[in-house]
Amino acid sequence: MDLSATEADMVQQKVQAILRGLDGEHSGLHSDPGMLRWTLHKSLDRNPAIGNIMVGVLIKELEKAELGDNLHYIIPLLHTLMHVITKAAYISNELYERVYVFCKKILTLPKPYCTIGLDYAQKLKTEKKVPGFSYQKMVVSEQNLKRDITQQQGKVLLFLDPGLVSEAVCNTLLRETQAGQMSHTPTACMIYVITNCIQAALGKDCDITLLQRVLKDQPTEEVELRFQEILSVVEHSEQVIGSRQRHSDRIRELYSKIIISAEEGVPMSKLQRIPLPSPNISVHLWTDDDQLWKELMLFTRETEAAEAEAESFKMPDLTMDTEGNEQNRISVWSNDSGIERDLPGVEEKELAKLYRKPCIKKRGAELDSAVLLQNLTKAPRGSRTVTLQRLSGQSTELSTGPDKLPTRVVILGDDRALGRLAKAYYSFRKREARRPHRTLKANLQFYCIPVQGEQTDTSSDTENSSSMSDTCELSTYLGQVDPWYDRNINTLCNMIAKLTLMPPCLTRDSMSDPFILDVTSYYLRFGLQPVYFQIYNLKVHFRDMTLEPVEDVFLTELKVEMQDCTFTKLNTLNKKKAVMDFRGAGIQVHYTKALASNREKEGSLVLRTSGATIKTIPNKETEDLVCLNVYIDEMTKSSSGRSASCKVNGLKASSIQMRSLELRTLSLQLDKDSRRIYTNVSSFEVSPCLEPGYSLQKMRASRAHWEGKEDGGLSIYMTKSLLLPINTFAGIIQ
């Protein structure tokens, strides 16, 4: 049998195994679609020559899925295909055209298929003309290989809460990211870009082994020069109207220029593997609540310093003197007040007649408003209260343009870590609303990788799955609406702790990334569709009247328990009766019902209870109203009065208030986190958290011209609710 036919059969079998896993036909680690996807991509690393075969098999399965109405295959196969195209050594024109036509065909499908299809169609249109463009753009942005000092750079921050994540996991991730950065130095990444652009354009018509040897022998300055030349050729081919052949001719000239001084041996006609380095990830132990803000401010200052350096290198402005001759005018940033007496060297006699220099003072409020217009969030407009999560949880805006690279924040942990993220994000948005120009360049994108504590070997898969659904409700919901997220990311929940306990593989290729880092890189590169979750505001009133009310936010759960009241003589008047009394205390509940019609209808209850739980994440894919799901344990006496029974009352509310009617106080736990507990609480209020920028603009509008109106000014264009976006591969699949 022909070797290419054998390779095609092997690829076909792996792709079919992925599809069977998506249908849930097999269970287990070795048949998991995420693991099968990883092995499929690793086979391309072992044999770069099968790139065309792999693309052909994947596009054939995509066409069959579209014709056979198997839409749940499309997004997993499309992401897998685009990753292969990015890593492949050489792709033919016919395959590029075939994939491009398919991406245009699915534009008629509903979201998220048309959204992802449009994004990939735009990329493939450039990739057809400039092979290797996706690889070059990805490596340059992820490794911060600056084309010039004015180019904005992206950043990846990985936060690990040492109170939630084990020390072994923290040490392993820190060691793996540092090892990856040491093996893929900036100079090495430049060589990767140069060799990949040449091989993607010329295929077997170039000797990549010779090219790599020449570039490694050259000094760093020479490699940087060749790197800039490659970027110039790619940029020119991207912008002008031309064909792939014209781009290949320019690349061939540059290739000949690089190897002209080398001693050529026997030419190598075999395609070579070129590593795709993982993103430059910065790992942080999350010990400070303001750490997210501090890291973003540090990144903003670095960007501003680069821009200031760029301004100093700009050409001076040309002005005309009185005789019409050109003169250089150097633009200088003035720090003086504009008053002459404040200038150095001004004598007292010259201060008799004071006047101001011609100047304009910008008003801060208008400047902040102008910045807000440029920095409006991509979340759905208006309020999300009592809307469907599967409809309002998706972005209604186009993706951010290339001029504003994202700052990606990866959270490793369970619902407790995400609750802490929601609190940090709320604090960040409050500061940003007051001074939006400080963080204008921070295009935040959040990623969630669930992880649990170490599991014992005797624990079954069923117990692990149940434990994950209890502690990782948000990621479980994401897995329900996006199966590819479930297969690739949720499977890491129990796997990370086990992998960190395994000894490192000494025979592993130094250019290949460890499994956890490789899957994280795949998530960062292709998880670009956000799902929005409502953040809720909590206002706490204490029994001690000297204490001021406290406000906080939570994301997934608020647990309410009854505390025992303080021991007094009143409690000992009838000990026998107290022993016979049942557990619980009286509370008053006032709430606004959550109705799909969005009508306001209030309700109230007075009952005895031992506690309550307020959940915000939908537990069913079909019952996903954005509201508070309140479960109250109601205590009722039996007819004899000697025993008590408990039943759970459930209600859906858009906002709720609870107040204790007895001496016993309430205890509140936020997002299942034992570090976020409020005690001696007499009452509390829960309502959807408003976007701080919206609240600020609404307040300014009410002071100005729109008194009496609910919304006015810029607030009508802004998101009313504060939403936390978590990126997935598909968003929400209907």
C-alpha positions in Angstrom: 0.0 0.0 0.0 1.2 3.5 -0.7 2.7 5.4 2.2 0.4 8.4 1.8 -2.7 6.1 1.7 -1.5 4.5 5.0 -1.0 7.9 6.6 -4.5 9.0 5.4 -6.1 5.9 6.9 -4.4 6.6 10.3 -5.6 10.2 10.3 -9.1 9.1 9.2 -9.2 6.7 12.1 -8.2 9.4 14.6 -10.7 11.9 13.3 -13.5 9.3 13.4 -12.6 8.5 17.0 -12.9 12.2 17.9 -16.4 12.3 16.3 -17.5 9.1 18.2 -16.3 10.8 21.4 -18.4 13.8 20.6 -21.4 11.6 20.3 -20.6 10.0 23.7 -20.2 6.5 22.3 -17.1 5.8 24.4 -15.9 7.0 27.8 -12.5 7.0 29.3 -9.2 9.0 29.1 -7.8 7.3 26.0 -11.1 7.8 24.0 -11.7 11.3 25.2 -12.0 13.7 22.2 -9.7 16.3 23.8 -6.9 13.8 24.3 -7.5 12.4 20.8 -7.3 16.0 19.4 -3.9 16.4 21.2 -2.5 13.2 19.8 -3.7 14.1 16.3 -1.8 17.4 16.4 1.3 15.7 17.9 1.3 13.3 15.0 1.8 16.4 12.8 4.9 17.3 14.8 6.3 13.9 14.3 5.7 13.9 10.6 5.3 17.4 9.0 4.7 15.9 5.6 1.2 14.8 6.4 -0.1 18.4 6.7 -1.9 18.2 3.3 -3.3 14.7 4.2 -4.7 15.9 7.6 -6.3 19.0 6.1 -7.9 16.9 3.3 -9.4 14.5 5.8 -10.7 17.2 8.1 -12.3 19.3 5.4 -14.0 16.2 4.0 -15.5 15.4 7.4 -16.6 19.0 7.7 -18.4 18.9 4.4 -20.1 15.6 5.4 -21.2 17.2 8.7 -22.7 20.2 7.0 -24.6 18.1 4.5 -25.7 15.5 7.0 -26.9 18.2 9.5 -24.4 17.1 12.2 -23.8 20.7 13.3 -22.2 19.6 16.6 -19.2 18.3 14.6 -18.5 21.6 12.8 -16.9 23.8 15.5 -14.6 21.1 17.0 -13.5 20.0 13.5 -13.0 23.6 12.4 -10.8 24.5 15.3 -8.8 21.3 14.8 -8.4 22.2 11.1 -7.3 25.8 11.7 -4.7 24.6 14.2 -3.4 22.1 11.7 -3.2 24.9 9.0 -1.3 27.1 11.4 1.3 24.3 12.3 1.5 22.7 8.8 4.8 23.0 6.9 3.1 23.4 3.5 -0.5 23.5 2.3 -1.5 23.4 -1.4 -3.6 26.1 -3.1 -6.5 23.6 -3.8 -6.9 22.8 -0.1 -6.7 26.5 1.0 -9.5 27.2 -1.5 -11.6 24.3 -0.4 -11.5 25.3 3.3 -12.2 29.0 2.4 -15.3 28.0 0.4 -16.6 25.9 3.3 -16.1 28.8 5.8 -18.1 31.1 3.5 -20.8 28.4 3.2 -21.5 28.2 6.9 -22.1 32.0 7.1 -25.8 31.1 6.5 -25.9 29.1 9.7 -27.0 30.7 13.1 -24.6 31.9 15.8 -22.0 30.8 16.8 -21.3 29.0 13.5 -21.5 32.1 11.3 -19.4 34.1 13.7 -16.5 31.6 13.8 -16.9 30.9 10.0 -16.5 34.7 9.3 -13.4 35.0 11.4 -11.8 32.0 9.8 -12.8 33.0 6.3 -11.1 36.3 6.8 -7.9 34.6 8.0 -7.9 32.1 5.2 -8.4 34.8 2.6 -5.0 36.2 3.7 -3.5 32.8 4.3 -4.2 31.7 0.7 -2.2 34.7 -0.6 0.5 34.7 2.1 1.1 31.1 3.4 2.4 31.0 6.9 0.7 34.3 7.8 -1.3 32.9 10.7 1.8 31.3 12.2 3.8 34.5 11.8 1.1 36.7 13.4 0.5 34.3 16.2 4.2 34.0 17.2 5.0 37.7 16.9 2.0 38.7 19.1 2.4 35.9 21.7 6.2 36.3 22.1 6.2 40.1 21.9 8.5 40.2 18.9 8.0 43.9 18.2 8.1 45.1 14.7 8.6 48.6 16.0 8.3 50.3 19.3 4.9 51.7 18.6 3.3 48.3 18.1 1.0 47.2 20.9 1.7 43.9 22.6 -0.5 41.3 24.2 0.0 39.7 27.6 -1.1 36.5 29.3 -1.4 36.4 33.1 -2.0 33.0 34.9 -3.3 33.5 38.4 -2.9 30.7 41.0 -4.5 31.0 44.4 -2.2 29.2 46.8 -5.1 28.8 49.2 -7.1 26.8 46.7 -4.5 25.2 44.4 -2.0 22.7 45.8 1.7 23.5 46.1 2.6 20.7 43.7 0.3 22.2 41.0 1.8 25.7 41.5 5.4 24.5 41.3 4.7 22.3 38.2 3.1 25.1 36.2 5.7 27.6 37.2 8.5 25.2 36.3 6.9 24.3 32.9 6.3 27.9 31.8 9.8 28.9 32.8 11.3 26.0 30.9 9.3 26.8 27.8 10.4 30.4 27.9 14.1 29.4 28.3 14.0 26.9 25.4 12.2 29.4 23.1 14.3 32.5 23.3 13.3 35.7 21.3 16.1 34.9 18.8 15.0 31.3 18.4 11.4 32.5 17.9 12.6 34.9 15.1 14.3 32.0 13.4 11.1 30.0 13.7 9.2 32.8 11.9 11.8 33.2 9.2 12.0 29.5 8.4 8.2 28.9 8.6 7.4 31.8 6.2 10.0 30.5 3.7 8.9 26.8 4.0 5.2 27.6 3.8 5.8 29.6 0.6 8.3 27.4 -1.1 7.6 23.9 0.2 10.2 21.4 -0.9 11.9 24.0 -3.1 14.1 25.1 -0.2 16.6 23.5 2.1 15.3 24.4 5.6 18.1 22.5 7.4 20.7 24.6 5.6 18.7 27.8 6.3 18.4 26.9 10.0 22.1 26.3 10.3 22.9 29.6 8.6 20.6 31.6 10.8 21.9 29.9 14.0 25.5 30.8 13.1 24.6 34.5 12.5 24.8 37.1 15.3 21.6 38.3 16.9 21.6 41.6 15.1 21.8 39.9 11.7 18.9 37.6 12.6 16.8 40.6 13.7 17.5 42.2 10.3 16.4 39.1 8.4 13.3 38.9 10.7 12.4 42.5 9.8 12.8 41.8 6.2 10.5 38.8 6.3 7.9 40.9 8.1 8.2 43.6 5.5 7.6 41.1 2.7 4.6 39.5 4.5 3.1 42.9 5.2 3.6 44.1 1.6 2.0 40.9 0.2 -0.9 41.1 2.6 -1.8 44.7 1.7 -1.3 44.7 -2.1 -3.4 42.9 -4.7 -1.4 39.9 -5.9 -1.2 36.2 -6.0 0.6 33.5 -4.0 3.1 33.1 -6.8 4.2 36.8 -6.5 4.6 36.4 -2.7 6.6 33.2 -3.3 8.9 35.0 -5.7 9.7 37.7 -3.1 10.3 35.0 -0.5 12.6 33.1 -2.9 14.7 36.2 -3.4 15.1 36.7 0.4 15.9 33.0 0.9 18.7 33.2 -1.7 20.0 36.3 -0.1 20.3 34.6 3.3 22.0 31.4 2.2 24.2 33.0 -0.5 27.3 32.7 1.6 26.6 29.2 2.9 28.3 26.1 1.6 25.5 24.0 0.1 25.6 20.3 0.5 23.1 17.7 -0.7 19.8 19.6 -0.9 17.1 18.4 1.5 13.7 18.0 -0.2 12.0 16.8 3.0 9.6 19.2 4.9 11.0 20.0 8.3 9.2 20.5 11.6 9.2 24.1 12.9 8.1 24.4 16.5 5.1 26.6 17.5 6.2 28.0 20.9 3.6 28.3 23.6 2.5 31.9 24.5 4.6 33.9 26.9 2.7 33.2 30.1 3.4 35.1 33.3 2.5 33.0 36.4 1.4 34.9 39.5 0.5 33.6 43.0 -2.7 35.3 43.8 -2.0 36.6 47.3 -3.3 40.2 47.0 -6.9 41.1 46.1 -5.6 44.1 44.1 -3.0 42.1 42.2 -5.0 42.1 39.0 -5.2 45.9 39.0 -1.5 46.2 39.8 -0.5 44.0 37.0 -2.7 45.8 34.5 -1.3 49.2 35.7 2.2 47.9 35.3 1.4 46.7 31.8 -0.2 50.1 31.0 2.9 52.0 32.2 5.2 49.8 30.0 3.0 50.6 27.0 3.0 54.3 27.8 6.8 54.2 28.2 7.1 52.5 24.8 4.9 55.2 23.2 6.9 58.0 24.8 10.0 56.4 23.4 8.4 56.2 20.0 7.4 59.9 20.1 11.0 60.9 20.8 12.1 59.1 17.5 9.4 60.8 15.3 10.5 63.2 12.6 10.4 66.9 13.7 7.5 69.0 12.4 8.2 71.4 9.6 7.2 75.1 9.9 7.6 78.1 7.7 9.5 81.2 8.9 8.6 84.8 7.8 10.7 84.4 4.6 8.9 81.2 3.6 11.8 78.9 4.4 11.2 75.5 6.1 12.3 75.2 9.7 12.3 72.3 12.1 10.0 72.6 15.0 10.6 70.2 17.8 7.4 69.3 19.7 8.0 69.6 23.5 5.7 68.4 26.2 5.3 71.4 28.7 5.0 70.8 32.4 4.8 74.4 33.5 1.5 76.1 34.6 1.4 78.6 31.7 2.0 81.6 33.9 5.1 83.6 33.4 5.9 84.2 37.0 6.3 80.4 37.5 9.0 80.2 34.8 12.6 80.0 36.0 14.7 83.1 35.7 11.9 85.7 35.7 13.0 88.9 37.5 10.7 90.7 39.9 10.4 93.8 37.7 9.0 91.7 34.9 6.2 90.5 37.1 4.4 93.9 37.2 2.3 92.9 34.2 1.2 89.3 34.4 -0.7 87.5 31.7 -1.2 83.9 30.7 0.2 82.2 27.7 -2.3 81.1 25.1 -3.3 77.6 26.2 -6.3 75.3 26.4 -7.2 73.4 29.5 -8.9 70.1 28.8 -11.8 69.3 31.0 -11.5 65.9 32.7 -15.1 64.8 32.5 -15.4 65.3 28.8 -12.0 63.6 28.3 -13.2 60.6 30.3 -16.5 60.5 28.4 -14.6 60.5 25.1 -12.4 57.7 26.2 -15.5 55.7 27.4 -16.9 56.0 23.9 -13.8 54.3 22.5 -13.8 51.7 25.3 -17.4 50.5 25.4 -17.7 46.9 26.5 -18.7 44.3 23.9 -21.2 42.8 26.3 -24.9 42.9 25.5 -26.5 46.3 25.9 -29.0 47.2 28.6 -30.0 45.0 31.5 -29.8 41.2 31.5 -32.2 40.6 34.4 -34.7 37.9 33.7 -33.4 37.2 30.2 -32.3 33.8 28.8 -28.7 33.0 29.4 -28.4 31.1 26.1 -29.5 34.3 24.3 -28.0 37.2 26.3 -24.9 35.4 27.3 -23.3 35.9 23.9 -21.6 38.9 22.6 -23.5 41.1 20.1 -20.4 43.0 18.9 -17.7 42.2 16.4 -14.4 41.0 17.6 -11.7 43.5 18.7 -9.6 44.8 15.8 -5.9 44.0 15.5 -4.9 47.5 16.8 -5.9 46.5 20.4 -4.4 43.2 21.4 -6.0 41.5 24.4 -4.7 41.1 27.9 -5.6 37.5 28.7 -6.2 36.4 32.3 -6.3 32.7 33.0 -7.8 31.6 36.3 -6.9 28.1 37.5 -9.3 26.9 40.2 -13.0 26.3 41.0 -16.0 28.5 41.8 -14.1 30.0 44.7 -11.4 31.4 42.4 -14.0 32.7 39.9 -15.8 34.4 42.8 -12.6 36.1 43.7 -12.1 37.1 40.1 -15.6 38.7 40.0 -14.7 40.8 43.0 -11.3 41.8 41.5 -13.1 42.6 38.2 -15.7 44.8 39.9 -12.9 46.7 41.7 -11.1 47.1 38.4 -14.2 48.4 36.6 -14.9 50.9 39.5 -11.4 52.4 39.1 -11.6 52.3 35.4 -14.9 54.2 35.4 -13.2 57.1 37.4 -10.1 57.2 35.2 -10.8 55.2 32.0 -7.8 56.6 30.1 -5.4 54.8 32.4 -6.5 51.3 31.3 -7.8 52.1 27.8 -5.3 49.7 26.3 -6.3 46.8 28.5 -8.7 44.7 26.4 -9.4 42.0 29.1 -10.3 38.4 28.2 -10.8 35.8 30.9 -10.2 32.1 30.7 -11.3 29.5 33.2 -9.5 26.1 33.7 -11.2 24.1 36.5 -9.0 22.3 38.9 -9.8 20.4 42.1 -7.7 19.2 45.0 -5.8 15.9 44.9 -8.0 12.9 44.6 -7.3 9.5 46.2 -6.8 6.5 44.0 -9.9 4.8 45.4 -12.3 7.6 44.3 -14.4 6.6 41.4 -15.0 8.6 38.2 -18.7 9.1 39.3 -17.6 10.6 42.6 -15.1 12.9 40.9 -17.8 14.0 38.4 -20.3 14.7 41.2 -17.6 16.6 43.1 -16.8 18.7 40.1 -20.5 19.6 39.5 -20.6 20.8 43.1 -17.4 22.9 43.2 -17.2 23.9 39.5 -20.7 24.9 38.6 -19.7 27.6 36.2 -17.3 25.5 34.2 -19.9 22.6 34.2 -22.4 25.0 32.6 -19.8 26.1 30.1 -19.3 22.4 29.2 -23.1 22.0 28.7 -23.4 24.9 26.2 -20.0 24.3 24.5 -19.1 20.5 24.2 -15.6 21.3 22.9 -14.8 23.2 26.1 -16.1 20.2 28.1 -13.9 17.7 26.2 -10.7 19.8 26.2 -10.8 21.9 29.4 -13.2 20.3 31.9 -11.3 17.0 31.5 -8.3 18.7 33.0 -10.2 19.2 36.3 -9.1 15.9 37.8 -6.1 15.3 35.5 -3.9 18.3 36.5 -3.4 17.2 40.1 -2.4 13.7 38.9 -0.1 14.9 36.2 1.8 17.2 38.6 2.6 14.2 40.8 4.2 12.3 37.9 8.0 12.6 37.5 9.1 14.7 34.6 9.9 12.8 31.3 13.6 13.0 30.8 13.4 11.8 27.1 10.9 14.4 26.0 11.8 16.6 23.1 13.0 20.0 24.4 11.0 21.7 21.7 7.7 20.1 22.6 5.5 21.6 25.4 4.1 19.5 28.3 0.5 18.4 28.1 -1.0 21.0 30.5 0.9 23.9 28.9 0.0 22.6 25.4 -3.8 22.4 26.1 -3.7 25.8 27.8 -2.0 27.3 24.7 -4.7 25.7 22.5 -7.4 27.2 24.7 -5.8 30.7 24.5 -5.5 30.6 20.8 -8.9 29.2 19.8 -11.1 30.0 22.8 -12.2 33.4 21.5 -16.0 33.3 22.0 -17.1 34.9 25.4 -20.0 33.8 27.6 -21.2 36.5 29.9 -22.3 35.9 33.5 -24.2 38.4 35.7 -22.3 39.5 38.8 -24.6 40.2 41.9 -24.3 42.9 44.5 -24.7 42.0 48.2 -25.4 44.6 50.9 -25.0 43.3 54.5 -26.5 44.9 57.6 -25.1 43.7 61.0 -26.8 43.2 64.3 -24.4 45.6 65.9 -25.8 49.0 65.0 -22.4 50.6 65.4 -21.1 48.8 62.3 -21.7 50.3 58.9 -23.3 48.2 56.2 -20.9 46.4 53.9 -21.2 45.9 50.2 -19.7 42.9 48.3 -20.2 40.9 45.1 -20.6 37.3 44.3 -20.8 35.2 41.1 -22.1 31.7 41.7 -23.6 31.1 45.1 -24.6 32.8 48.4 -25.2 30.4 51.3 -27.3 31.5 54.3 -27.1 29.8 57.7 -28.7 30.6 61.1 -26.3 31.4 63.9 -27.0 30.6 67.5 -27.9 33.7 69.5 -25.8 34.9 72.4 -26.4 33.0 75.7 -28.6 35.1 78.1 -31.0 34.5 81.0 -33.9 34.7 78.6 -32.6 31.5 76.9 -32.7 29.5 80.2 -36.2 30.3 81.4 -37.7 27.1 80.1 -34.9 24.6 79.3 -37.3 21.7 78.9 -39.3 23.5 76.3 -36.1 24.6 74.5 -35.0 21.0 74.2 -38.2 20.0 72.6 -38.2 23.0 70.2 -37.1 22.2 66.7 -34.1 23.8 64.9 -34.7 27.0 62.9 -35.6 30.6 63.2 -38.1 33.0 61.7 -37.1 35.1 58.8 -38.9 37.6 56.5 -38.2 37.3 52.7 -39.1 40.1 50.3 -38.3 39.5 46.6 -39.0 40.6 43.1 -40.2 37.7 41.0 -38.2 36.8 37.9 -40.7 36.6 35.0 -39.9 36.0 31.4 -42.2 38.8 30.5 -39.9 41.2 32.5 -42.9 42.5 34.5 -42.2 43.7 38.0 -44.1 41.6 40.5 -43.1 41.5 44.2 -43.7 38.8 46.7 -43.0 38.2 50.4 -42.7 35.3 52.8 -42.5 34.8 56.6 -41.3 31.3 57.6 -39.0 29.3 59.9 -35.9 28.1 58.3 -32.5 26.5 59.1 -30.9 28.2 56.1 -31.1 29.0 52.4 -29.0 28.8 49.3 -29.0 31.4 46.5 -27.6 30.1 43.2 -27.0 32.1 40.0 -25.7 29.5 37.5 -28.5 27.7 35.6 -28.4 24.0 36.5 -30.3 23.0 33.3 -29.5 24.0 29.7 -33.2 24.5 29.0 -34.0 26.5 32.2 -31.4 29.2 32.0 -33.3 32.4 33.0 -30.8 34.9 34.3 -32.0 35.3 37.9 -31.5 34.2 41.5 -32.5 30.6 42.1 -33.4 30.6 45.8 -33.8 27.4 47.8 -35.1 27.8 51.4 -35.2 25.0 54.0 -38.6 25.6 55.6 -39.1 24.0 59.0 -42.7 22.8 59.9 -44.0 21.1 63.1 -45.8 17.9 63.1 -49.3 17.7 64.4 -48.1 16.4 67.8 -45.6 19.2 68.0 -42.8 16.8 69.1 -41.1 16.5 65.8 -40.3 18.7 62.8 -40.0 18.2 59.1 -38.1 20.1 56.5 -39.0 20.9 52.9 -37.3 22.9 50.3 -39.1 26.0 48.9 -37.7 27.1 45.6 -38.4 30.5 43.9 -36.9 32.6 41.1 -36.1 36.2 41.9 -34.4 39.1 40.2 -33.6 40.7 43.6 -34.2 39.5 47.2 -34.0 40.8 50.8 -33.9 38.6 53.9 -34.2 39.7 57.6 -34.0 37.7 60.8 -37.1 38.1 63.0 -35.4 36.7 66.1 -32.3 37.1 68.2 -30.5 34.5 66.1 -28.4 36.2 63.4 -27.4 35.1 59.9 -24.1 33.8 58.6 -23.3 34.4 54.9 -20.8 32.5 52.8 -19.9 33.9 49.3 -19.0 31.6 46.4 -18.4 28.6 48.6 -15.2 30.3 49.9 -14.6 29.8 53.7 -12.5 33.0 53.6 -15.4 35.1 52.5 -17.9 34.8 55.4 -20.0 37.4 57.2 -21.3 36.7 60.7 -23.8 38.4 63.0 -25.9 39.6 60.1 -29.3 40.9 60.8 -30.4 41.4 57.1 -29.1 41.5 53.6 -30.0 42.5 50.1 -29.1 40.9 46.8 -29.5 42.6 43.4 -27.8 42.6 40.0 -24.6 44.5 40.1 -24.6 47.6 37.9 -21.7 48.5 35.6 -19.7 51.2 37.4 -19.2 53.2 34.2 -23.0 53.1 33.6 -23.7 54.3 37.1 -21.2 57.1 36.8 -22.6 58.3 33.4 -26.1 58.1 34.7 -25.3 60.2 37.7 -23.6 62.8 35.5 -26.6 62.9 33.1 -29.0 63.4 36.0 -27.0 66.4 37.1 -27.0 67.8 33.6 -29.9 67.8 31.1 -31.8 64.5 31.6 -33.4 64.9 35.0 -36.4 62.7 35.4 -35.4 60.2 32.7 -34.2 56.7 33.6 -31.2 56.8 31.1 -29.5 59.7 29.3 -26.3 60.8 27.9 -23.7 58.1 27.2 -25.5 55.6 29.6 -28.0 54.7 26.9 -25.2 53.2 24.8 -23.6 51.3 27.7 -24.1 48.0 29.4 -26.3 48.4 32.4 -25.3 45.2 34.2 -21.8 44.2 35.2 -21.0 41.0 33.3 -18.0 38.7 33.7 -17.0 37.2 30.3 -15.4 33.8 30.2 -14.0 32.7 26.9 -14.9 29.3 25.3 -14.4 27.7 21.9 -17.9 28.3 20.7 -19.7 30.5 23.1 -23.3 29.2 23.5 -24.5 26.7 21.0 -28.3 26.8 20.6 
